[in-house]
Amino acid sequence: MNAIKIYDQIWASENLRTESFSNKEQILKASNIQEWIAFCDAKKPCCCSYDFKEANISKYGLIYNKYVITSGISIAPVGYRIATRNDWDVLIDGQGGINDCLPKIKSTKGWLKVGWEAMNGSNESGLNVTPGGHLYRGDLFEGPKFEDLKYGVQWWTDDGCVPHITHYDKKKFKFHDAQPTFRDNADKKPEKSGRYIRLIASVK
């Protein structure tokens, strides 16, 4: 895993792609949407590649479900941890705030145009954010599905917040608020969302 120092923070320069916890326990890997649903319904930690295509792992990293975060077992190597909302806030503020940070954190290629507007960044920060999309949890009318490839990306945080970039927001970095029941594995409705994970160094 490569790392980059951004002011007083040290971030992984790519999304996580490990298939095991730090104790070497394997994380279930879904090879199709039926397996993903089954693992999530059972509230088991699991991961997958976007569209279940292995080639997407090297481009974007692995997508993880909520239960990887809430399992109580660390997924990060020694010296690292899953970034929190506050970590992202510090990063974004240091890059000019939600209205100005996107060009500095986005990769220099891979982002599709929105209308006539080019969406690639300068990667000035070194964070190298790539448009790997996410796995939408589904609703009453349709089940989980992959969305936003080459247009956006979503991550989990250790405290249940969801930093994200979408083509709808264009020039703004956004956050979904933390889920009140994020760490409550007794919640009645299993979470089927899939998102990436970005690590940050535990010490500066």
Backbone torsions as a table, in degrees:
resi	resn	phi	psi	omega
1	MET	NA	124.9	177.2
2	ASN	-87.0	150.1	-178.8
3	ALA	-129.9	156.8	-179.5
4	ILE	-136.6	135.9	176.7
5	LYS	-90.5	125.0	178.2
6	ILE	-121.5	102.5	-171.5
7	TYR	55.9	-119.2	-177.4
8	ASP	-101.3	15.8	176.4
9	GLN	-110.6	149.7	173.5
10	ILE	-120.0	112.7	-176.8
11	TRP	-108.7	150.2	166.1
12	ALA	-66.1	139.2	-176.5
13	SER	-89.9	11.9	176.6
14	GLU	-154.4	162.3	177.6
15	ASN	-69.7	152.3	-178.8
16	LEU	-63.6	145.0	178.3
17	ARG	-139.7	21.1	179.5
18	THR	-76.0	149.0	178.2
19	GLU	-111.3	17.4	178.6
20	SER	-147.8	155.7	173.8
21	PHE	-76.3	171.8	-177.2
22	SER	-66.6	-19.6	177.2
23	ASN	-87.5	9.7	178.1
24	LYS	80.6	-1.8	176.7
25	GLU	-67.1	129.3	-177.5
26	GLN	-70.3	144.3	174.2
27	ILE	-96.4	131.3	178.7
28	LEU	-57.6	138.2	-178.7
29	LYS	-119.7	115.3	-178.6
30	ALA	-76.9	136.9	178.7
31	SER	-107.6	-2.1	176.1
32	ASN	-160.4	170.6	-173.8
33	ILE	-69.4	-29.0	178.1
34	GLN	-64.8	-41.2	177.2
35	GLU	-66.3	-41.7	177.9
36	TRP	-57.2	-47.7	-179.8
37	ILE	-61.8	-43.5	-178.9
38	ALA	-63.4	-43.5	179.2
39	PHE	-64.3	-42.5	-179.5
40	CYS	-68.2	-40.8	178.0
41	ASP	-60.3	-34.1	178.5
42	ALA	-84.6	0.0	-179.2
43	LYS	57.1	42.1	178.4
44	LYS	-102.4	138.6	176.1
45	PRO	-60.0	133.5	178.4
46	CYS	-151.9	168.0	178.8
47	CYS	-143.7	169.8	175.0
48	CYS	-164.2	167.4	172.0
49	SER	-94.1	156.5	179.0
50	TYR	-58.4	129.2	179.6
51	ASP	61.8	14.9	-179.2
52	PHE	60.6	29.5	178.4
53	LYS	-105.9	120.5	-175.9
54	GLU	-59.3	-32.5	-178.6
55	ALA	-61.8	-24.0	-178.7
56	ASN	-76.2	-14.9	179.8
57	ILE	-66.5	-45.4	-179.5
58	SER	-67.6	-26.8	179.7
59	LYS	-79.9	-44.1	-168.1
60	TYR	-124.7	-15.3	-174.0
61	GLY	96.8	-170.0	178.9
62	LEU	-102.3	148.7	174.3
63	ILE	-94.2	135.4	-177.6
64	TYR	-121.6	153.5	173.1
65	ASN	-91.0	172.8	-177.1
66	LYS	-57.4	-33.0	-170.9
67	TYR	-74.4	-13.0	170.4
68	VAL	-67.9	-37.8	-178.7
69	ILE	-75.9	-39.3	-172.1
70	THR	-94.4	5.5	-175.2
71	SER	-67.3	-23.4	-175.3
72	GLY	88.4	-1.5	177.5
73	ILE	-109.5	132.0	-178.1
74	SER	-69.9	139.6	174.7
75	ILE	-102.7	-7.3	-175.2
76	ALA	-94.6	144.9	174.4
77	PRO	-68.3	165.1	179.8
78	VAL	-54.2	132.6	179.1
79	GLY	94.5	-6.0	-179.7
80	TYR	-128.1	163.2	176.9
81	ARG	-152.2	166.9	176.0
82	ILE	-72.1	133.3	-179.1
83	ALA	-62.3	148.2	177.2
84	THR	-103.7	173.9	175.5
85	ARG	-58.4	-42.0	-179.5
86	ASN	-62.9	-39.1	177.3
87	ASP	-59.5	-45.0	178.9
88	TRP	-65.9	-39.2	177.9
89	ASP	-59.1	-45.5	179.7
90	VAL	-62.0	-44.6	178.9
91	LEU	-60.3	-51.3	-176.0
92	ILE	-65.2	-42.0	177.7
93	ASP	-61.1	-38.1	179.6
94	GLY	-70.1	-17.1	178.6
95	GLN	-103.2	17.0	174.6
96	GLY	104.1	2.9	179.0
97	GLY	91.8	174.6	-173.3
98	ILE	-64.2	-21.9	-178.5
99	ASN	-87.4	-16.4	-173.0
100	ASP	-125.0	-5.1	-171.3
101	CYS	-81.5	-25.5	-169.8
102	LEU	-54.6	-48.8	179.9
103	PRO	-58.5	-31.1	-175.9
104	LYS	-77.7	-25.8	-177.3
105	ILE	-103.3	-16.6	-178.7
106	LYS	-77.3	149.4	174.4
107	SER	-65.6	160.8	-175.6
108	THR	-82.0	-6.8	177.7
109	LYS	-151.8	164.2	176.9
110	GLY	104.7	-19.2	179.5
111	TRP	-87.3	130.3	178.4
112	LEU	-80.1	158.3	177.3
113	LYS	-71.0	148.7	170.7
114	VAL	-111.2	107.1	-170.2
115	GLY	66.8	-124.5	177.3
116	TRP	-97.1	-0.1	-172.0
117	GLU	-91.8	122.7	176.6
118	ALA	-70.9	136.6	-175.3
119	MET	-109.6	-1.3	176.2
120	ASN	-64.3	157.0	180.0
121	GLY	-111.9	-173.7	177.1
122	SER	-97.2	-15.9	-174.5
123	ASN	52.8	35.3	179.7
124	GLU	-57.4	-33.9	-178.4
125	SER	-75.6	-27.0	-174.5
126	GLY	91.2	-2.6	-178.3
127	LEU	-68.3	-27.5	172.4
128	ASN	55.9	54.5	179.7
129	VAL	-73.3	121.2	-179.3
130	THR	-106.1	152.1	-173.2
131	PRO	-84.9	70.7	-175.2
132	GLY	-85.7	2.7	178.4
133	GLY	68.3	-148.4	178.5
134	HIS	-167.8	176.1	176.8
135	LEU	-111.7	108.8	-178.6
136	TYR	-71.6	138.3	-173.1
137	ARG	-68.9	-19.5	-175.9
138	GLY	92.7	173.1	-179.3
139	ASP	-144.3	-161.1	-177.9
140	LEU	-65.6	-22.8	-173.3
141	PHE	-101.1	-22.9	-179.9
142	GLU	-151.6	154.9	-178.8
143	GLY	-83.6	-171.8	-179.9
144	PRO	-57.2	144.5	177.8
145	LYS	-153.9	155.1	178.1
146	PHE	-80.1	141.6	-178.7
147	GLU	-142.0	157.0	166.2
148	ASP	70.6	16.1	176.3
149	LEU	-56.9	132.0	-179.5
150	LYS	71.3	0.9	177.6
151	TYR	-118.6	-24.0	-175.5
152	GLY	-164.2	-175.2	-179.7
153	VAL	-162.8	149.4	175.5
154	GLN	-132.7	149.7	177.0
155	TRP	-128.3	155.4	164.7
156	TRP	-83.9	153.3	165.9
157	THR	-118.0	166.5	-178.4
158	ASP	-70.4	-16.0	-178.8
159	ASP	-113.8	20.4	170.0
160	GLY	86.1	3.3	176.6
161	CYS	-84.4	159.9	-179.6
162	VAL	-127.4	95.6	171.3
163	PRO	-68.6	140.3	-179.2
164	HIS	-156.5	157.7	173.7
165	ILE	-126.3	130.3	174.7
166	THR	-134.0	159.4	178.9
167	HIS	-72.1	-15.9	176.6
168	TYR	-69.9	-36.3	-179.0
169	ASP	-82.3	-16.3	178.3
170	LYS	54.9	-85.9	-171.2
171	LYS	-104.1	15.6	-178.3
172	LYS	-121.5	143.5	171.3
173	PHE	-92.5	133.6	-174.7
174	LYS	-124.1	166.2	174.9
175	PHE	-133.0	136.5	162.9
176	HIS	-86.7	136.9	-179.2
177	ASP	-62.3	155.2	178.8
178	ALA	-60.3	142.1	178.4
179	GLN	-82.3	127.3	-177.7
180	PRO	-56.8	-32.7	-177.1
181	THR	-102.5	22.0	-173.3
182	PHE	-54.1	-43.9	-178.2
183	ARG	-97.8	11.2	178.9
184	ASP	-96.5	97.1	-178.7
185	ASN	-73.8	-0.1	177.4
186	ALA	-95.4	6.4	179.6
187	ASP	-59.6	147.0	-170.9
188	LYS	-70.8	-33.4	-175.4
189	LYS	-106.1	114.2	179.3
190	PRO	-59.3	141.7	179.4
191	GLU	-87.8	123.5	-177.6
192	LYS	-108.7	5.6	178.6
193	SER	-66.9	151.3	174.9
194	GLY	-130.5	130.2	-177.7
195	ARG	-142.5	168.3	178.5
196	TYR	-84.2	171.8	177.2
197	ILE	-132.0	135.4	173.9
198	ARG	-119.4	131.7	-179.1
199	LEU	-95.7	156.1	176.6
200	ILE	-136.0	150.7	-179.8
201	ALA	-65.4	140.3	-179.0
202	SER	-68.4	-32.0	178.7
203	VAL	-122.9	151.2	-178.0
204	LYS	-83.8	NA	NA
